[in-house]
Amino acid sequence: MPILKNLPARLKGGSRVNGELENTRGELILRKMSLKLSPFEVPSDNEEWAQAHSLLDGGTPRDRNPFEDEEDENEANEERRGGSGRSSFKGTLDRIRGASPLKTLGKLGKGLRMSGRSKGTATPSPQGSVASTPTSEKKKKGRRSSEGSLLRFAGKCRESLRKESLPNGELCSESEGGDSSSRRLSFMKMVGLGKLNRGSMADHSSHEEEVVEEVKPREPLSVLEILQLVTKRDLFLADTHILELEQECSEAAAATLPSSPAGGAVPEDLNSPGSKDGGRRKAKDVELLYEALQKELWAVVRESLRSPTAGPNLGLVVQVLQQEEQADRDWAQGEGALPGGPRPRQLKQRWKEAVAEAANGSLPQRNEARGGELADYLDRVRTRVVEDLGAAKRNVVPVYPEEYEPFQVYLQSYHQAVARRLQSITDDQLLITDIYSLLDWLYNIYNKDVLGTVSMTTPFNRSQLGPLLPSETVDKLELDCLNSVREKVTTELSQVLDEEVKRWMETLHIEEYQITLARTVIQRLQVDLEQSAAINRNLGSLVAQCSLNGLADFLYSFQRKVEMFHECLVNMVGDNEDGYISKTIALVNCCPPFRGFVQRCVQCDPAINEDSARRANTSLDRIVNQGVKVLSDRLYERIRPFFEKLVKRKWLNNTETYEQIESHIKEHFKKFRRMDSPPYQVLVGEVHRRILMEYLRSLMRGRIICTSLRMRKRMAGRLRDEGKQVKVLFKDLESPSSWLDSAIPHLSEIILLEDIPSIQMEVGVLVREFPDIRKKHVSAILNIRGMTRQTERQEILNIVKDIENSDTLTRLSRDRTLFSEVPVTSEVHCLNLGLSRIALTASSCFSSLRRRRTKRAPVREAYDDML
């Protein structure tokens, strides 16, 4: 074998170590010689390239070199030629290492084809008839097909995986494995022989140096190599090669049109089925590459949000977007721009869609919102939006150009994602608590806690966001709130009232001064009022109006139930007297809370709620007045017998009657004090007025007529003392009607005074303080005083007449009525003769005294001395 003799020793066997020849790189080359394969066949298994590179980098072969005994002979041949075999082989081997096996094989095949053409052989081209046409003389070097297409690559990947899954990575038996190994060695042998044959190198040394020193243009990458760039996220370079491949497809498609741009006929080989299939396959490869590229682009967009170190990859994404935008503009300006093609690809718009998709995937999903827990779900959405927008501000926004408006894109994407979730939520039937939570989130939380927080760090355009929900949907939610309130006041509160009335009758024997009716009703209505008012003023006003209308109807029903309760029990209490009084106080105690709630509803919108508030307050006033009347009547029934004993002869010397009246009042007020204010103030004021009114009624009966100065002094002193006691009593009871206390002292002064001007002055003060007093009341007091002279009486009564006809009386308050309900049952028109004589004698005596004493103070001192 002369060829093997000329091979260097290192290719054939290796070096000797400890007397044995070490096999290094010759195994693959020599074993390949046994394969009967064409040197132009491209191996299809990636394992071959791994073995080749391993051997070229100094790896250890599996078997010994069968030609290691010829090492000495090869070295001798090299020495006879005048050079070192090992040094010349080293340069050739370095070139082999620097080139891939495919490129080495390609160069070998190219040299053989060129030599074949020079000898006149007619070897057909593997490219088909296109390569042999005259129009392809200066045609560019073709792109490596990467075994056809990405579609076929998927099948070969599956085949490779199936091989690797078997033992030793082989599909055949041991004998077949030996053949396969022989084929691999034969293939590498041909590669080695093409480069390392010393004789061939000596014959073609000048040609080889020319090939090595030639600077060749960059070869276009194959589809699989572009795909590898994409998977390694060398995105900008991958997009550049995809654009080149797309340009080739466009040129090929333009060449296959019915007429060429110059008007000439298209070569037949360009319209051949094989050429058309190749063009379609390339176009399909371009689309698949763009799909893979976009998949990686949007993956980087998703990952960059929460990754502070994603800047470089995101920068490549921006470069790709800018490059693709320029490609779209160039395509639009070109003459061959036709609609319906792959261009424009609009990757910038798809970038926005990718950001929107990432935002939608980042937020909590709709199925996480459960009934009654919508507030918690919305709070999680708020937290995630704020966190993601903050991360976008830190990690993403600085990478994009300003014209991209990245923060506005991210904000709008999250805004739309939130809007879709809210719309999905409103499509279902919601609980009233969830409706209030949703409206509050719409009006307040989102605008303040989300957009407000974001606007503090980064300005944005709110007008581009739009509403989260349509106005029709929001109106429907607010209407659901109002319907819920109406349902409460019409159905639920009516049931509560019926149950409460039933309980009144069942617990009549129990003394209870507070019931839960008002608290229960207000709590149910207050929830809607507070939540609606917290959302916005308009909704709060609508809910307040609806609540007040329903509450006014409820209070009217409550008033009717109270009236029926009193009508049934006013004469049937018997042993349940204490329970009846306590229940009456408990019913009255419901009014202050109701009145406060009515006032609160009115404050939301006074103009709208005025009529409903008036109806509600009217019902409450009637309930209070009826309760006060029942309690004051119960008290008066106990003390009325004692008023019959007042202002009689025995009364002048006995204080027991009034003391018993005061004792009964204090006893009853031990229970009456359990009434809440302000109804208690109404009760004690009414009892105060009624006590004085009954006292004046007893006085106006005229059962005592003073016939002497001493008697007048005694009666005046008695009236003054009991008037003071009444004042102290009701002051302790916290009566608001202290203006009543001056009536009895004024009457005592009229009875006591002697001179007409002083009496006239006192009467004038009395009339001004009590505008409802009439001449008959003053005349009755003059009768008790024993004044019989008509001229004097008329002078005094004219004061009452003058004040009644003056404007001063009309300007006084008419709510202070005391004497209007006090009848005058007896009026003395004449006196018997004996009484007249006594009166005249006494009158003459006192007349002489008046002449001596013109001042009032000395008269009072004489009166005190007489006592």
Buried (B, 14 or more C-beta within 10 A) or exposed (E): EEEBBBBBBBBBBBBEEEEEBBBBBBBBBBBBBBBEBEBBEEBEBEBBEEBBEEBBEEBEBEEBBBBBEBBEBBBEBBEEEEEEBEEBBEEBBEEBEEBEBEEBBBBBBEBBBEEEEEEEEEEEEEEBBBEEBEEBEEEEEEBBBBBBBBEEBEEBEEEBEEBEEEEEEBEEEEEEBEEBBBBBBBBBBBBBBBBBBBEBBEEBEEEBEEEEEEEEEEEBBBBBEBBEBBEEBBBBBBBBBBBBBBEBBBEBBEBBEEEBEEEEEEBEBBEBEEBBEBBBBBBBBBBBBBEBBBEBBBBBBBBBBBBEEBBEBBBBBBBBBBBBBEBBEEBEEEEEEEEEEEBBBEBBEBBBEBBBBBBBEBBBEBEEBEEEBBBEBBBEBBEBBBEBBBBBBEBBBEBBEEEBBBBBBBBBBBBBBBBBBBBEBBEEEBBBBBBBBBBBBBBBBBEEBBBEBBEEEBEBEEEEBEEBBEEEBBEEBBEBBBEBBBEBBEEBBBEBBEEBBEBBEEBBEEBBBBBEBBEBBBEBBBBBBBBBBBBBEEBBBBBBBBBBBBBBBBBBBBBEBBEEBBEEBEEEBEEBEBBBBBBBBBBBBBBBBBBEBBEBBBEBBEEBBEEBBEBBBBBBBBBBBBBBBBBBEBBBEBBEEBBEBBBBEEBBEEEEBBEBBBEBBEEBBEBBBBBBEBBBBBBBBBBBBBBBBBBBBBBBBBBBBBBBBEBBBBBBBBBBBBBEBBBEBBEEBEBEBEBBBBBBBBBBBBBBBBBBEBBBBBBBBBBBBBBBBBBBBBBBBBBBBBBBEEEBBEBBBEBBEEBBEEEEBEEBEEEBBBBBEBEBEEEBEEBEEEBEEBBEEBBEEBEEBEEEBEEEEEBEEBBEEEE
